[in-house]
Amino acid sequence: MSIFALKKRGLKGSTLTPSSRKVLVALASSNNLTIGQIKEKTILPERTLRFAVKKLKEEGLVSEIVLFSDRRRKVFRLVRGGIHD
């Protein structure tokens, strides 16, 4: 999903925090990222990043997937359609 698609969905005027928006932009540029990869792209503190991801999951915009190759690792991706369509 591109940044333009995110703006088209009306997220610009939403109640998302700037941190949450940074996470969305990072995931829009390359899907299936770990927390570490999102941290590198957004330069957010880990606590802020985890809170932003938690809120995005609650909003139905991001999903979490446990990797079968290493169940300790999780990747995050944008949800197609989300709950705000």
CORQUISUL-V465401 format. One record per run of one state. SS is the DSSP state (@ for helix, = for strand, . for the rest). FROM is the first residue (numbers start at 1). LEN is the number of residues. If there is no record, write none. Layout:
ss=SS from=FROM len=LEN
ss=SS from=FROM len=LEN
This chain:
ss=. from=1 len=2
ss=@ from=3 len=6
ss=. from=9 len=9
ss=@ from=18 len=12
ss=. from=30 len=3
ss== from=33 len=1
ss=. from=34 len=1
ss=@ from=35 len=8
ss=. from=43 len=3
ss=@ from=46 len=13
ss=. from=59 len=3
ss== from=62 len=5
ss=. from=67 len=7
ss== from=74 len=5
ss=. from=79 len=7
